[in-house]
Amino acid sequence: MADAARAARLADRIKVIVAQALERRVKDPRLGFVTVTDARVTNDLQHATVYYTVYGSEQEQASTKAALESAKGILRSEVGKNITARLTPTLTFVPDEVPVNAYHLEDLLRKTRERDAQLAAAATGAQYAGEADPYKKSADDNEFGEDTTGEDTE
């Protein structure tokens, strides 16, 4: 069992190796504009999960996924040549959902800003239904209920 720090270092190294191999070695025309965003390795260093993003249409994303699956052997051999582990980890490619989630959050924030602008426009020129301060106070009482007239009540 390796420690988590070694697995994290190996994951960082695998991320760099896979990105360079995709750029230099893999010549598949189905491979679109792919970015390797992260890699995770199990603590026993047997399996690596590589996260990637693809910018483009759904068809381009599907073809890139197929290209990555077909190039898995080449990429694994590149990883094996460039790491100093006894065993070469298996590679699993997973599309990264961060851009989709970020787009969803941006959309929610945009809708909230629009709603805030509508609310501010509706509040412009609005008046209170009653008085600005609806709580009645007598002129001789302060906020603590004490007499402030200066006269002794004894």
PyMOL commands that set and color helices and strands:
alter all, ss='L'
color gray80, all
select helices_A, chain A and resi 4-24+58-70+72-82+98-123
alter helices_A, ss='H'
color red, helices_A
select strands_A, chain A and resi 34-41+47-54+90-95
alter strands_A, ss='S'
color yellow, strands_A
deselect
rebuild
show_as cartoon
